[in-house]
Amino acid sequence: MSTTSNGTTSKQSVTVIGLGPMGQAMTRAFLAAGHPVTVWNRTAARAEELAAEGATRAATVEVALAANELVILSLTDYDAMYAVLEPAASALAGRVLVNLSSDTPAKARAAAVWADGHGARHLTGGVQVPPSGIGRPEESATFYSGPREVFETHAATLQVLTATDYRGADPGLAALYYQLQMDIFWTSMTGWLHALAVAGANGISAGEFLPYATSTMASLPGFLAFYTPRIDKGEHPGDVDRLAMCAAGVDHIVHTARDSGVDVTLPAAVQDAFRRGLADGRSGDSFTSLIEVFKGSNSG
């Protein structure tokens, strides 16, 4: 924020590059909070509706970059960032690039070095909500990593979008935390779809199964809380569950899906992990010992 000549406080102006559903939601959140917003998108038509709502449409990327110090990038991935910004690299000096595009930690670290080489600062972001959650900081959060002083300078403005969760100076950390969340999310949601395919093959609708699916999902935090201290200690005692019994249960899932005429690729991948754990001599350990299989470790 800054103070005008008459003593009033003005909101920080922002540039948003990339106007897919997420970029549009971010632009509208900034506008609703009173922040002047300049927008640019490769397909210019996407900026027209936002311009009618109060945003300033930049004719070129260079103009968009020149308009404001704080630049929000909402693109498909980091390759898209380079495709957009490389031709306009001469306009990057002095900019703060808040990259909310999804990609890997390694690419985030490389992008920070690239930005620094052009006189810009880079903050990596990992948004944990869909576009509908933008503008609701009390209900959502975004991971950030990069230079602390840069984050703290712009945190208040970024909190218009979601709550902020600063993970550290390493540019890759926000991307890492985001991908960890997505690992859980997509694995879980795909498992739900597979279960629904089996249910449907047996005449059970998604609506009929919803309360049972919800109950299962709601039970997971308790399991996470129970097993986490053990995992952090590297302990996998078979006092509560044993891998051999769990593996038999996974076999039953695969057989049920196959008998229902449903593709078994997904549960078969889980089955393979359990079988590798058994082959590694972990039959009497907890299923959590599979973490050693995933690490590629043969240690006990």
PyMOL commands that set and color helices and strands:
alter all, ss='L'
color gray80, all
select helices_A, chain A and resi 21-32+45-52+61-67+78-91+105-117+131-133+148-158+172-201+206-232+243-259+265-279+287-295
alter helices_A, ss='H'
color red, helices_A
select strands_A, chain A and resi 2-3+9-10+14-17+37-40+56-57+70-73+96-99+121-127+141-145+163-168
alter strands_A, ss='S'
color yellow, strands_A
deselect
rebuild
show_as cartoon
